[in-house]
Amino acid sequence: MTSVEKYLKPEVVNQIKRLDLRAQFVVKGFLQGLHSSPFHGFSVEFSEHRRYSAGDDPKDIDWLVYAKTDKFYIKKFEAETNITGYLVMDASSSMGFTYQQELNKFDYAVCLAASLCYLMIHQQDPVGLITFDRKVRRSLAPRSKRTQLVNVLSQLSQLRPEGETDIARSLTQIAAMLRHRSLIMIFSDLLVDPDGVIRSLRQLRHGGHDLILFHILDASEVRFPFEGLVEFEDPETGTKVQVDADHFRGDYLQEVDQFREAYRQECFQSGIDYVPLDTSMRFDKALLEYLLSRRSRC
């Protein structure tokens, strides 16, 4: 594992307590990783760029191209290629769960969202923030100015996961709120009945929006490392249940695989980018997914 890959691990990132520095650390590590270990699926379309020359505004430099080439390029049609993005954050209680991981699901999602915000603002893409539990709680309109990074990260750092969730209702609200085609990046554990969620995702797609669904589970929810008699408690309802972990493991892991596979298939059929993550995974997978999604829409 290279030093860059190590820097993208959650347990390393967690040592940085300020969210703005954490996001900067993740993005710079990601870009350095792209440069040092070229990703073959990432190609630079030079027809969209020209070399930087004296008199150009340094803010117009495409830093993603620089990360791959060590050369400065300017996007020729910046106004035509910008996309408006929304970070859509599930802030319900279940997102606060962790078992022996440095970051719980919510902290992992916040760090990822902050990093994407940092990346978008530096690409001069407008980005906004929407948070929800049973319904939409907060909404910050998209902006592309550098001050927007401060605004988004300030709201993210103040959020705490609490209350029950209604993802389908919240996404339906969001579909009614948005008036222009946008890239909607959703961060959730999706621990609800998937039927309503999938209907709401399709509604957003039919509205002309592009979607990336970051499905974030705790590492223990994916691997089930428990042994013997274990008591589990639903963080949203308080319901408790005892299970024999050794006998339950096989059925549980099969259910989780089917759960994720169902979302993967439904999203594929609807033209939605589905990104399954767990809280032990490095952040570069999710950032690369965003980068590829953005380039395909430019």
C-alpha positions in Angstrom: 0.0 0.0 0.0 1.4 3.4 -1.0 1.6 6.3 1.4 -1.1 8.1 -0.5 -3.4 5.1 -0.2 -2.7 5.1 3.6 -3.7 8.8 3.9 -7.1 8.0 2.4 -8.0 5.4 5.1 -10.7 6.5 7.6 -8.6 5.9 10.7 -5.9 8.2 9.4 -8.3 10.9 8.3 -10.0 10.7 11.7 -6.9 12.1 13.3 -7.7 15.5 11.7 -10.4 17.1 13.7 -11.2 20.2 11.7 -13.6 19.3 8.8 -12.1 21.8 6.3 -8.6 20.4 6.8 -9.9 16.9 6.7 -11.6 17.5 3.3 -8.5 19.2 2.0 -6.3 16.3 3.2 -8.6 13.7 1.5 -8.8 15.6 -1.9 -5.1 16.3 -2.1 -4.3 12.7 -1.2 -6.8 11.5 -3.9 -5.3 13.8 -6.6 -1.8 12.8 -5.7 -2.9 9.2 -6.0 -4.3 9.8 -9.4 -1.0 11.3 -10.5 1.3 8.7 -9.0 -0.7 5.7 -10.0 -2.5 6.6 -13.3 -6.1 5.3 -13.5 -6.4 3.9 -17.0 -10.1 4.7 -17.3 -9.5 8.4 -16.6 -8.6 10.2 -19.9 -8.1 13.9 -20.5 -10.0 15.2 -23.5 -7.6 17.9 -24.6 -10.1 19.2 -27.1 -12.0 20.7 -24.1 -8.8 22.5 -22.8 -6.0 24.8 -23.8 -2.6 25.5 -22.3 -2.5 28.1 -19.5 -0.8 31.2 -20.7 0.3 34.5 -19.1 -2.8 36.7 -18.3 -5.2 33.8 -17.7 -6.9 33.7 -14.3 -5.2 31.0 -12.2 -8.7 30.1 -10.8 -9.6 28.7 -14.2 -6.9 26.0 -14.1 -8.3 22.5 -14.2 -6.5 20.9 -11.3 -7.7 17.4 -12.2 -5.8 17.7 -15.5 -2.8 19.0 -13.6 -2.9 16.0 -11.3 -2.6 13.7 -14.3 -0.2 15.6 -16.5 1.9 18.1 -14.3 0.9 20.7 -16.9 -1.5 23.7 -16.5 -4.7 23.7 -18.7 -7.7 25.9 -18.9 -11.2 24.7 -19.7 -12.2 26.4 -22.9 -16.0 26.3 -22.3 -16.2 26.5 -18.5 -19.7 28.0 -18.6 -21.0 25.1 -20.7 -19.5 22.4 -18.6 -20.3 23.4 -15.1 -22.8 21.2 -13.2 -24.9 22.1 -10.2 -24.6 19.6 -7.4 -26.5 18.9 -4.2 -25.1 16.9 -1.3 -28.1 15.2 0.2 -27.4 13.9 3.7 -29.4 11.3 5.8 -29.1 12.7 9.3 -31.3 10.0 11.1 -30.2 8.1 14.2 -29.2 4.9 12.3 -26.4 6.8 10.6 -24.8 7.3 14.0 -24.0 3.6 14.4 -20.5 2.2 14.5 -18.9 -1.0 15.9 -15.1 -0.8 16.4 -14.6 1.7 13.5 -12.9 5.1 13.8 -15.8 6.8 12.0 -19.5 6.0 12.4 -21.6 6.0 9.2 -22.6 9.7 9.6 -19.0 10.9 10.2 -17.9 8.9 7.2 -20.6 10.4 5.1 -19.9 14.0 6.3 -16.2 13.6 5.5 -17.0 12.3 2.1 -19.5 15.0 1.4 -17.1 17.7 2.6 -14.4 16.3 0.3 -16.8 16.3 -2.7 -17.8 19.9 -1.8 -14.1 20.9 -1.8 -13.5 19.2 -5.1 -16.6 20.8 -6.7 -15.9 24.3 -5.5 -12.3 24.0 -6.9 -13.8 23.0 -10.2 -16.1 26.0 -10.0 -19.2 23.9 -9.9 -22.1 25.2 -7.8 -22.9 23.0 -4.9 -25.6 23.0 -2.3 -26.6 21.0 0.8 -29.9 19.3 1.8 -30.3 17.3 5.0 -33.2 15.1 6.0 -34.5 12.5 8.5 -38.3 12.1 8.4 -38.4 15.1 6.1 -36.1 17.7 4.7 -34.6 19.7 7.6 -32.2 22.1 6.0 -31.5 23.4 2.5 -28.6 25.5 1.3 -28.8 26.9 -2.2 -26.0 26.0 -4.6 -23.1 28.5 -5.1 -19.7 28.1 -6.7 -17.8 30.9 -4.8 -15.1 29.9 -2.3 -17.2 31.2 0.6 -19.7 28.4 -0.2 -17.2 25.9 1.0 -17.2 27.5 4.4 -21.0 27.6 4.5 -21.4 24.0 3.6 -18.7 22.7 5.9 -20.1 24.8 8.7 -23.5 23.2 8.4 -22.1 19.7 8.0 -20.0 20.1 11.1 -23.0 21.1 13.2 -25.2 18.1 12.1 -25.9 15.3 14.5 -27.7 12.1 13.6 -31.0 11.9 15.4 -34.6 10.8 15.0 -36.3 8.4 12.7 -36.0 8.5 8.9 -38.3 8.5 5.9 -36.0 8.5 2.9 -38.8 8.1 0.3 -40.8 11.1 1.6 -37.7 13.2 1.8 -36.5 12.4 -1.7 -40.1 13.2 -3.0 -39.8 16.6 -1.2 -36.5 17.2 -2.9 -37.9 16.4 -6.3 -40.5 19.0 -5.8 -38.0 21.6 -4.6 -35.6 21.4 -7.5 -36.3 23.5 -10.6 -33.2 22.8 -12.7 -31.3 19.7 -13.8 -28.8 18.9 -11.1 -26.4 16.2 -10.0 -27.8 14.8 -6.7 -25.4 13.0 -4.4 -27.3 11.0 -1.7 -25.5 9.7 1.4 -27.5 7.1 3.4 -27.4 3.7 4.9 -30.9 3.0 3.2 -32.0 1.0 6.2 -35.7 1.2 5.3 -38.1 -0.6 2.9 -36.4 -0.2 -0.5 -39.6 0.0 -2.6 -40.5 3.5 -1.6 -37.0 4.7 -1.9 -36.6 3.3 -5.4 -39.8 5.0 -6.5 -38.5 8.3 -5.3 -35.2 7.8 -7.0 -37.0 7.1 -10.2 -39.1 10.2 -9.7 -35.9 12.3 -9.5 -34.5 10.7 -12.6 -37.7 11.4 -14.5 -37.3 15.0 -13.4 -34.1 15.1 -15.5 -31.6 14.9 -12.6 -28.5 12.8 -12.4 -28.0 10.8 -9.3 -25.1 9.2 -7.4 -26.3 7.0 -4.5 -23.6 6.5 -1.9 -24.8 3.5 0.1 -22.9 3.7 3.4 -22.9 0.8 5.9 -20.8 0.2 8.9 -18.1 -2.4 8.3 -19.8 -4.7 10.9 -23.1 -4.4 9.0 -21.3 -5.8 5.9 -19.1 -8.5 7.6 -21.1 -9.4 10.8 -18.1 -10.1 13.1 -20.2 -11.0 16.1 -20.1 -14.3 18.0 -22.3 -16.1 20.5 -25.5 -14.6 21.9 -25.7 -10.9 21.0 -28.4 -8.2 21.7 -29.0 -5.7 19.0 -31.0 -2.4 19.4 -32.7 -0.4 16.6 -31.2 3.1 17.0 -34.4 4.7 15.7 -37.1 2.8 17.5 -35.2 1.3 20.5 -36.5 -2.2 19.7 -34.1 -4.9 21.0 -33.6 -8.4 19.8 -31.3 -11.2 20.9 -29.8 -13.6 18.3 -27.3 -16.4 18.2 -24.7 -14.7 16.0 -23.0 -18.0 14.9 -26.2 -19.5 13.6 -27.5 -16.2 12.2 -24.4 -15.1 10.3 -24.9 -17.0 7.1 -28.6 -15.9 6.7 -27.6 -12.3 7.6 -24.8 -12.0 5.1 -27.0 -13.4 2.4 -29.7 -10.8 3.2 -27.1 -8.0 3.1 -25.8 -9.2 -0.3 -29.3 -9.4 -1.7 -30.2 -6.0 -0.3 -27.2 -4.3 -2.0 -27.6 -6.3 -5.2 -31.3 -5.2 -5.4 -30.2 -1.5 -5.2 -27.4 -2.1 -7.7 -29.8 -3.6 -10.2 -32.6 -1.1 -9.8 -30.1 1.8 -10.0 -28.5 0.3 -13.1 -31.9 0.0 -14.8 -32.8 3.6 -13.9 -29.4 5.1 -14.9 -28.4 5.9 -11.4 -24.8 5.5 -10.2 -24.8 3.2 -7.2 -21.7 3.2 -4.9 -21.7 0.6 -2.1 -19.3 1.7 0.7 -18.5 0.7 4.2 -16.8 2.7 6.9 -13.5 0.8 6.7 -13.0 1.7 3.0 -10.7 4.4 1.7 -12.3 7.6 0.3 -10.8 7.4 -3.1 -13.4 5.0 -4.5 -16.2 7.4 -3.9 -14.3 10.4 -5.1 -13.3 8.6 -8.3 -16.9 7.7 -8.9 -17.9 11.4 -8.7 -15.0 12.4 -11.0 -16.0 9.9 -13.7 -19.7 10.8 -13.3 -18.8 14.5 -13.7 -16.7 14.0 -16.8 -19.4 11.9 -18.5 -21.8 14.8 -18.1 -19.5 17.6 -19.3 
